[in-house]
Amino acid sequence: MPYAHADENGLPVDGSLASLREFEERLAARLGRLHADGVLAAHLSAEGTRVIHVYADPTGEAAIHAKELIVSWEEGQPLVDVVSDPGWTSVAPFLS
């Protein structure tokens, strides 16, 4: 997800930071209503873009819900990319 307001290090600030947090809260709430169909596992912000990692049952509807929510994003053209990662390798560095 691209964001419009970044500091000198490319991290979100001001309205963009608030918008990203609000989006993640809406996404997590929607995933929660899916009865454990998916979980917002991690996010990474750099160079004006935030990557949100959602892990979900591949037979569920989490990707559909993410795509429905993403159309409301107003700070650039977001992308929902669905890939298989059963070993959680994309977020392994963030897990303790």
N, C-alpha and C positions, 0 to 999 in steps of 0.2 A: 504494500500500500504506500503510494507516494504521499508525502506530506509537504505542505507549503512553507511552514515556519520551522527553521532549523538554526541551531547555534553554529559557531565556527567549526565545530567537530562533526557537523552533520546530524546531530541528535535533535529530536523534536522538542520544541519549546512553545510556550504561549498557547494560542488557540489550537495548534496542531496536536500538542501533547494532550490537551483536554479532549479533543475529538477522538484521538486514538484510544484513550482510556474508556471513553463512553462507548465506542464501537466494540471494544473487547468485552465490556460488561454486557452489552446487548447480545453479542455472540455467545458468551459463556452462559447467559441466562437461557438463550434459545436451545443451546446444546443440553443444558440441564433438563429442560422440558422434554427432551427426547429420551429420557430415562436411561442415561448412561450410554447413549449411542455414540457420543464423542466427548472429547475433553480438549480444552485449550491448554496445550502442554508447555509452550514457550513462545516468546517473541524476541526478535532481534532488530534493533534500529541502527542504521548506519547510512550515511550519505544521502539523506532525504527519503529513505525508504524503510518501511517496517515490514518484516516477514513474520507472519503469525503461523505457528505450527499447531495444527489441530489433528489429533489422532482419533479415528472413528472406525466403527464397524464398517467394513467395505460394502456390506449389504444394506446399510442404513441410509438415512437421508441427510446426513450432516453436510455433505457437499452442496446439496440443493439449498439448504438453509443458509449456508455461507454465501452462495451466489445470489440469493434473494436479498440478503443484508448489504452486500457489497455495492449494489446499485445506488445506495443512498450516500456513498462516499463522495465528497465534493472537492477534494484536494488533489485531483489527478485521476488517471485511469488505473484503477486497481485490477488485480488479476487473481483468480482462484485457480490454482494448479493442483490437480489431484494425482498423487503418486503412491505407489505401494511402498511402505516402509515398516514391515512387521517387526523389525528388530529395533525400532526407534533410533536408528543411527543418526538421523538429522538433529536430534536433540540430546544425544548421549553426552556431549560435552557440558550440558547444563544440568545434568542429573547428578545428585550426590549419593 
